[in-house]
Amino acid sequence: MTIPGVDTTLPIARELPAPGSYLCGLTHDGEFFWHSDQAAGEIYALDPATGAVVRTLSCRRVRADLTVGGGALCQVGGRPKRILLIDPTSGEVLDSREVRPPSGRLCGVETSGVMMWMGLRGPSVVQLRDVETMTVRREFAVPGTPSGLTVAGDVVIYADFEAALLRAVDGRDGRLLGEALVDGRPVGLTWDGALVWYADFAGRRLAAVRLPDLLATEAFLGERVGQRGADRPAPGSAT
C-alpha cells in the first residue's frame, strides 16, 4: 500500500537487533527498552546500547503494543484486548484494565502521567484515557491505520504498518503535523527523549528516526492535500 504524495523516507539514526520474530510492543523506561513478541509469548528488557537481552518475562497473552507506568509494564493483551499490568521483575500479571467497548481495535499505547494515550483502528482514532478508570477524556479521528503509538510532549506519533509510515499529530486537537515513510514495517513505537524508535516487523530490528525530520514534513502537507484533490476527478466527469 502506498500513500499518494508521501515520498519522504526518514533516515535511520540508529538500529538494534530484535530477539524474536513476531515483533509487537516497544517502550523505554529510562533504563531499558522493553519489547514484546507475540509468537514467543515473551517480553524482553534490552540494553539500549547494544540490544542485548538482560531480562526475559513470559507473557502468553501479548497482542500488540506496551508501555510502562506506575512501576508496571502495561501490555496490550488477551482476547478481547485489555491492558495487562505486569511486574517488570517477576513477570507476574498484577492486574488488568478492560478497554470498553471490548474489541480487538486497540493497537498502540503510551502512558502520560495518570493518563494513557491509545491508538485504535476500525475506525482509526487516537484517544486519551484515564489510567485507572479507562474513561475516554479526549478523542480525534486520524488518517491511516494506527499500530504502535508514542508521545513526545504534545506530539503524538503513531505507526501505520500497512502504509509503512509514521504520522505525528497534535495531542491537543489532532491536527496532522507530519507524515513520512520509514524503512520496514513499523509496529511498536517509543520515544527515548532523543529519538523515535520503532519495532520493524519486516526487518526484525528496532530502528530509530529523528522527530525533527518527521515534523519537517509538515510544510508539504498542504501541498499533498492539494495534489490529491487535483488528482480526483470532478463529480460527473468521465473516468
C-alpha positions, 0 to 999 in steps of 0.5 A: 500500500502506498500513500499518494504524495508521501515520498519522504523516507526518514533516515535511520539514526540508529538500529538494534537487533530484535530477539524474536520474530513476531515483533509487537510492543516497544517502550523505554523506561529510562533504563531499558527498552522493553519489547514484546513478541507475540509468537514467543509469548515473551517480553524482553528488557534490552540494553539500549546500547547494544540490544542485548537481552538482560531480562526475559518475562513470559507473557502468553497473552501479548497482542500488540503494543506496551508501555510502562507506568506506575512501576508496571509494564502495561501490555496490550493483551488477551482476547478481547484486548485489555491492558495487562499490568505486569511486574517488570521483575517477576513477570507476574500479571498484577492486574488488568484494565478492560478497554470498553467497548471490548474489541480487538481495535486497540493497537498502540499505547503510551502512558502520560502521567495518570493518563494513557494515550491509545491508538485504535483502528476500525475506525482509526482514532487516537484517544486519551484515557484515564489510567485507572478508570479507562474513561475516554477524556479526549478523542480525534479521528486520524488518517491511516491505520494506527499500530504502535503509538508514542508521545513526545510532549504534545506530539503524538506519533503513531505507526501505520504498518500497512502504509509503512509510515509514521504520522505525528499529530497534535495531542491537543486537537489532532491536527496532522503535523507530519507524515513520512515513510520509514524503512520496514514495517513499523509496529511498536513505537517509543520515544527515548527523549532523543529519538523515535524508535520503532519495532520493524516487523519486516526487518526484525530490528528496532530502528530509530528516526529523528522527530525533527525530520518527521515534523519537517514534513509538515510544510508539504502537507498542504501541498499533498492535500492539494495534489490529491484533490487535483488528482480526483476527478470532478463529480460527473466527469468521465473516468 
